[in-house]
Amino acid sequence: MTNILVTGGAGYIGSHACKALQAAGYTPVTYDNLSIGWQDAVKFGPFEQGDLTDRERLDQVFAAYQPAAVMHFAALSQVGDSIRSPETYWHNNVAGSLTLMQAAVHAGCRNFVFSSTCATYGDQDNVVLDEECAQHPINPYGASKRAIEDMLHGFEVAHDLHHVIFRYFNVAGADPEAEIGEFHKPETHLIPLMLDAIDGKRDALTVFGTDWDTPDGTCIRDYVHVMDLVDAHILGLKWLENDKPSRVFNLGTGSGFSVREVIDQSHAVTGRDVPVIDGPRRPGDCTRLVSGSTRAEAELGWKPKRSTMKQMITDAWRWHQTGHYDK
């Protein structure tokens, strides 16, 4: 079976990608330092512990497994944290990715699938966000991802490193079989925070800003189910295997949900009320982020199958009720 090196494979999206890779006939090799990932989430292939900035360790792993491609998920990803500690994000995300690209090129691994973000676009309200939109990130997290995209373009010219870049919108949901799911420590994502509040694991859900320029005053985001997201990564990998050109794809549904709408949907799914506290806006947040792209469908043949809010909350709630990695 063909080996694929999955950085961050012990994390939320990376572990779901490993499951999808195994189902597609690949062997996912997880490379993770476990700073924010969970070893219990590594269920679908071998595990190698290491840091992105450790070139010697990366060289060992590339030599041992000779992967045909890299799927690069490993990153710090909290907007507020990136504003408080930008140097950490430049070191981990940018310097780490540079070291990873150098190791891949040295090992002759020339296919690279990168987990980027719609945060590279910044705050462009009332703009249909497609892959040709200008990128003006407004926080260090988005800026770090933009920098990695730029590095990939340069490495292709200089070193023939072919790549697919996926710019995600908000990722939600969990494995429908509840084998893996979304769990961060500390938790910062809306849906698991909301389910914790419903379940009494926290006092209330804080809504950050109720005075945004939206119909109900709360931020609007485009949500995509994690299983649909990782399906796109399998298609991106096959795109590179078929010698298609390097490409950028947005991954979103084109439908936006406000925070209040997500809360209302959670009540419909769980039958429980969500205790809510209204809080101030967070630095680095923007009003509305919704994809306007159809490129992934037109070129990759990608069609989200589970990305309704009801389904995402249903799958997340099922996982939430089965327990977490730190039981």
N, C-alpha and C positions, 0 to 999 in steps of 0.2 A: 504494500500500500504506500501511497505517496505521502511523505511527511510534510506538514505545514507548521512552521514556527508561529505560535500565537502568543505575542507578548500581552501581558495582562489577562491571560486565560483563566486566572482565578477570580476575576472580577465579574461584575454583573453581565455586561454585554459579551465579554470574552468567553465566559463559561458557556453561554448560550451558543456562541459561534462554534465552540469546540463540539458541542452536541450535534450541531448541524453539519459540521465537517465530517464527523464520524458516520452520520447517517448517509452522507454523500459519498462515502467510500475512501475518505482520507484518514490519515492518522494525525490528529492535532497534538503538537508538542507544546505544552504550556511553559512559558518562561515568565516568572513573576517573583517579585521580592516580598510579597505578602504584606506590604505596608498597608494596603487597603483592600486586598483580595483575601480569599478564604481557601485554604487548602482542601477543605471538604467539598468545595465546588469543582475540584479537578477530578472528574469521573470518567473521562472519555479518551484518555491517552496519557502518555508519560508526563511527568512533572519535573522541571528543572528550576531550582530556586536561584535567582540572581538578579542583579540590578542592571538597568539599562546603561548606566555609565561605566560598567565594569567590562572593558573591552576583552580582557583575558578570558573572563567567564563566557562571554558571548562567543568568542572564537572556539572555545571548547565545545559549546553546544552546537554550533554550526558544523564543526568537524564530525561530531558524534552522529548527528541525524541527517546531515546533508539535505536540508529542506528544499523543496521546489519553489517555495514562496514564503513570504512573511505576511502575517496579518497583525498589524500593529495597533493594539488597543491601549497599551499601558500609558497612563497619563494621570496627572492630577487634574481635576475638572470642576472645582468649585469657584464660581465667579467671585464671591465675597472674599474667600481665602486668597485668591490671586491678587486682589486689590491690597489686602493687608500684607502679603508676602510675595511680591512679584519675583524676587530673586529666586525663590524656591521653584516657581513655575518655569522660569528660563533655564534653570539648572536641570530640573527633572525632565520636563517635556522637550525642550529644545536641545540641550546638550546631550541628553539621553538618546533622543532620536537621531542626532548626528552620529553618535557612536554606533548605534544599531545599523544605520545605513552603511557606514564604513565597514562594519563587520560583514554585512550581507554582500557587499561588492567584493570584498577580499575572498569570501567563500564561493563566489561565482553564482550567488542566488540573485537573480535579476528581476523577479516579480515581487511586487510590494503593494499590499492593500492597506490603505491608511484610514483610520478612524478620525475624521475631522469634525467640524461643527458649524452649524449655522451662525454661531457667535462671531465668526469671521466677518459677517456682513454688518455687524453693528446695529444701530437703531435707525432703521429706514422705514418709518411708518408710512403706510399706504403705498408701499412699493411691492409689486409682485416679485418675490425673491426667486430668481432662477440663477443658473450657474454663471451667467454673464454679468450679474450685478457687481458693482464695485464693492470691494471688501474694506470696511472701515471699523475694525473691532474697537470696542469701547472699554475693554478690560484686558488685563494681562493674560487671562486664560485664552480668550479669543485670539489675542495677538500671538501667543505661543503657537497655536495651531496654524495660523496664517504663515508664520515663519517656517514651520515644518513643511507646509505645502510648497513654499518657495524653494526650500532645500531639495525637495523631491524633483522639482522641475530642473534645477541645476544639476543634480546627480544623473538625470536622464541624459542631458546633453554631454556631460563629461564622462559618465561611466555606464551608460546604457541601462540604467535602472528603470524598468518599466513599472508604471504604477496606475492604480485606480484610487481616487480620493472620494470618500463618501462624506458629505456634509450633512450630519444628522440634525433633525429637529428634536423635539423632546421624545425620549425613549421611555416606554412604560410597559406594564404587563409582566408576565412570567411564563416559563415553560408550562404548557397546558397539562403536562403530566405531574407538575409540582415537584420534579426531581431537583431543580435548581430555581433560583428566583432572585429578586432584587433585595439586597441587604447591604447597607453601608453603616459604618460606625465612625463618626456620628452620622445619623441619617439626615439628608438634606433635600431629598426629592419629594415632590408634592404628594404623589399617590401613596407611597409607603408611610409618610408622615401622617396623612389623613387616616389611613387604616390603623395606625398606632393610636391615634386619638379616638377613633371609634371603639377600639378594643380596650381602652383604658390604660394603655402603656405610656401615654403622655396626657397631660391635663387637657390640652387643646391644640388645634392647628392654628398657627399664626398666618394670617393673610397679609403679605407684605405690600401694602399700598392699596388703598381703596379709592384713590383720586386720579387714576390713570384715565387717559382720554379713550375710554371704551364704553360700550353700552351700560355695563354694570360697575364700572370703575376699577375692575381688576385686570391684571395682565392677561393677554391672549397668547396661547401657544398652540403649535401644531404637534400632535402626538402620534407616534408610530409604535406599533407593537414590536417588542424586542424580537419575536420570532420572525416577523416580516423583515425586520432590519437585517438579521443574520442570513435570511434567504438571499437578500441582495448581495451579501458578501460572497456567498457561494457563486452567484452569477458573475460577480466581479472577478473572482478567481478564474473562472472558466473563460471569461473575456480575455484575460492575460494569457492563459494557456493556448488560446486560439490566435495568438499573435496580433490581437487588436491593439490600436494605439492607446497610449496613456490618456486617461479621461477623468473628468470630475462629474460626480452625480450628487444632486440633492436627494435626500431620503426624507420625505414627508408625505402627507396625504392631501394637502391643500385645504384642509378644514381646520379652523382654529377654535379652541375652547377656552373660555375664560376660567379663572380659578373658581369663581362661584358656580359655573356650569359643571365643572368637575366634581365639586362638592355635592351638587344636586344629584349627579349621576351616581355617586357613591351611595347616597341614601336609597336610591332606587334599586341598586344591586344588593346591598347588605341589609336593607330594612332598618338601618340604625341612623340616628342623627349624628352629625359631626359637630363636636364642640369647637367653636371658632373664636379666636381673638383677632381683632383688627390691629395691625401694626404699621409702622412707617415703611416707606419704600426702602429697598436695599440698594446700596451703591452698585453701579454696573449693570443693573437690570434695564430692560427696554420694554416698550409698551406692547408691541405685537411682533411675533415672528411666525410667519406662515409661508410654506413653500408654494411657489407658483410654477414649479417645474414638472414637465412630463418626460424629461429626457431618459430617466431610468426605465420607465415603461416602454418608451419608443425604441431604445437601443439595447437594453438588457432584457426586456420582456418581464420586468418586475411589476407585480401587482399585489399590493397589500391585501391579505386575506383575513387578518384578525384585528385590524386597526380601527375598530369602532371603540368609542369610549366605554360602552357597556362591556365589551369583551375584554378590554385591557384591565378594567377594574375587577371583573369576574375572575380572570386568571391570577391577578395579583392577590386577590382576597383568598383564593384557594391556597396559594403558596403561603400567604401570611398565616393561615390557620394550621398549616402542617408543622410549623416551627422553623427555626433559623439555624445557621451554621454554628452559632455559639451556645447552643443548648448545653 
